Amino acid sequence: MITKRDYSITGPEAQRAIDRGLAAAEWYHTEVPRAVMKELMQRSDGPAIRDNLIWLGLLLVTGIGGIAFWGTWWCVPFFFVYGVLYGSASDSRWHECGHGTAFKTAWMNKVIYQIACFMLIRNPTTWKWSHARHHADTIIVGRDVEIAVMRPPVLARVILSFVGIVDVWYALGDMVRNALGNVSDAEKSFIPKGEWPKVVRVARIWVAIYAATAVVAIAMQSILPFMLIGLPRLYGCWHMVMVGLLQHGALAEDVTDHRLNTRTVLMNPISRFLYSDMNYHVEHHMFPVVPYHALERLHEAIKHDLPPPTPSIIAGYREMIPIWLRQLRGEDIFLRKELPPSAKPYREDLQVDAPMSGAGAAE
């Protein structure tokens, strides 16, 4: 029978993870020849300049189209595309530039990171440190700040996430709270004290931008300004959520092998562009210093040691949904994919005494 756990990072599970050696543990990594890894780690401005110029160019074109046709049905396709570029594609740009691997030139990473953070309403300092924790303690209950689906899953929340209602509500609340000078205990647990003023300063700038947008909207007596700033984060986030749930959904908790708790999915070219090749997610978690444009080559180099990739987005949901439904019925279960004969066995030594991680597994 599944027992509901405390997924907060200030509750009892946090200390339990530390006691069990799961906090900042040594993770399994597939062996890669030094020369191959050195080549894969090479950073370059070219691919990211190309991809971000396309992204920002499409945002500009579709935004202008939406404005030009505002008040008619012709604005709908423009704002649909604009919304996905704003509310979804910004997520992978935030992610890659946050790692500092998208561009070779540091300031380029910083500029795109700040733009994407604003679009997503993610405080750049808070999320810098929360994502560092996510990589150090991936899907470790009580440690990972970014666990999207818990056991048992709250399906209403999962469904609402496709239109951004829940996470935007919390994001706006965090922004206002931070702007008032309040850094929460949870935030303080993973953000160094010297960084707290940055959290407050950026939040205040963002509140000012949203207030100015509201003033313009009132003056125009139109929601058009919010169709360009703010609302696309709601209606355009569906692709980000769709691919994001695939990263770790229905897989193992409290393990130190990314092959058990992370999923690689083969995707169509449009989704790969929007997602910056983060569909190669096992590869990214094993070797986060490898730039996104080299992940497909990394996959080819280590696929002999990984579970076969999930063949499509639809196939990924066919894997996850039955597991979530069984968890809702009280089963303590996760999806455990088979490894190829050439792979080393899963590293499962740190999960054997965990009542919630691996008590049952489905292949």
PyMOL commands that set and color helices and strands:
alter all, ss='L'
color gray80, all
select helices_A, chain A and resi 12-19+34-40+45-68+75-99+106-120+124-136+155-161+165-179+185-190+193-220+224-228+232-235+238-248+258-261+269-275+281-286+292-305+313-328
alter helices_A, ss='H'
color red, helices_A
select strands_A, chain A and resi 334-335+361-362
alter strands_A, ss='S'
color yellow, strands_A
deselect
rebuild
show_as cartoon
